[in-house]
């Protein structure tokens, strides 16, 4: 199979690394990619927002299969265009991608199909949203309805903080994403990430992970796109996985099909494990970042046929095998992230890695032959081990070998699992 991978982040580097191992692969292209992805794929200078250009490239190169990494092209309908042209594509239609593209759409789906989630209201008016906040009190959660690159969510511990978050959304801090706001109940419990492939009818559960959203140690400071992750998540016991499938995933697949938006691709369910069981915080319609990195390190099966089966309605014919090892990744970010930060800061030659460790590139570029940091989240330093403690020790030992003056990271990734003993 000739494959085109869309995207340029750490998630896509992990996917490229795993896809490149497939004996079924004849050629892997990536657009636009990054220097790490370039080790496994031929990089293509394509504007992935220009859907016609992507389709033209697929036709000229005889691409058999397209894997779409990030959410924005999916919400914009890239998968629809490619599928209509007869090209197998991993990723949902624009209609199905509303599960991530509109928080309100997902909340309404949950209400309609009895999927456990926090109580909520949708608002297009700031005064009405604020009145609801004052009535409900804090803690409370404020979300920009649309895509905001992981930054449109405020878990407000005070009413004042919630009112400020409402103002941020309606003042345009998140662009069009904040034109509508969802205000929802604060769920108390432990967060987990659950991944599941779907071909519109069949579901194939993948592994679990736990992300670390806040920028500082001990889960302090503002939310980010994710500062680290590990897999599996101990809170996701076999019973909790089964309940997630029957109470959340399966009703979603059924509901989307009934609404004529059959979902093909990967569900990334952000869960809160409360006293009542698993409750849905939100859906994403692509692999998590940085969760994808730890999932790919643990996946023993060939990734390519799994994704292709999801894209072509044959998921009932495949299965996924996982390593019992723990995988843990530490995100190295530019100082200042998630606020403003310097770009093009130099990174020294990266340390050599063995089979049980890998550094995935997230926001890097080559400038005059030198590796530089171009994004907020820049490197994903990843390792596996027989326990969380072992994987964590290996990952941080590798972090300490990275020479990058403008970089920082959390030093406690995996702390919840370690606290469990």
QUIKAZI-V783001 format. One record per helix or strand. SS is the DSSP state (H for helix, E for strand). FROM is the first residue (numbers start at 1). TO is the last residue. Records with the same first field share a line. If there is no record, write none. Layout:
# QUIKAZI-V783001
SS->FROM-TO  FROM-TO
This chain:
# QUIKAZI-V783001
E->2-7  27-32  42-43  65-68  88-90  117-117  120-123  140-144  153-156  181-185  190-199  203-211  214-216  220-223  228-231  264-274  277-284  299-299  322-322  326-334  345-346  357-361  364-367  370-373  377-385  407-408
H->10-19  37-39  51-61  71-75  78-84  98-101  103-113  126-136  159-170  175-179  238-258  291-298  303-311  315-317  388-399  415-419
